[in-house]
Amino acid sequence: MINETLFMNGYAVYVLSAFSFTLLSFLSLYLVTKMQFVREQNKFIAKFGSLTNEQARTAKSQRINKEILANATNN
């Protein structure tokens, strides 16, 4: 009974290879996305992490930054 389940009537090679390919694809996509996010986050912190309160208020009041913040909150 267990052998029948493991071999899936001869289709186990195809099913398991497709499953492992999908799993590896999702894992690699996750890792690439996470690395890009961390890289962009570090860039953001390097650029805007040391702003004073006055500089932050000025940045928020600029038109382009308002558009970016509005689009970021809508997503």
MOJONOR-V937529 format. One record per residue. N is the residue number from 1. RES is the residue in one letter. D_CENTER is the distance of its C-alpha to the mean C-alpha in whole Angstrom. Layout:
BEGIN
n->[N,N]
res->[RES,RES]
d_center->[D_CENTER,D_CENTER]
END
This chain:
BEGIN
n->[1,2,3,4,5,6,7,8,9,10,11,12,13,14,15,16,17,18,19,20,21,22,23,24,25,26,27,28,29,30,31,32,33,34,35,36,37,38,39,40,41,42,43,44,45,46,47,48,49,50,51,52,53,54,55,56,57,58,59,60,61,62,63,64,65,66,67,68,69,70,71,72,73,74,75]
res->[M,I,N,E,T,L,F,M,N,G,Y,A,V,Y,V,L,S,A,F,S,F,T,L,L,S,F,L,S,L,Y,L,V,T,K,M,Q,F,V,R,E,Q,N,K,F,I,A,K,F,G,S,L,T,N,E,Q,A,R,T,A,K,S,Q,R,I,N,K,E,I,L,A,N,A,T,N,N]
d_center->[41,38,39,39,36,34,36,35,38,37,34,32,31,29,27,26,25,23,21,21,19,17,16,15,14,11,11,11,8,6,8,7,4,5,8,8,6,9,11,11,12,15,16,16,18,20,21,22,22,26,27,30,30,32,30,27,29,30,27,26,29,28,28,25,23,24,23,19,20,21,18,15,17,18,14]
END
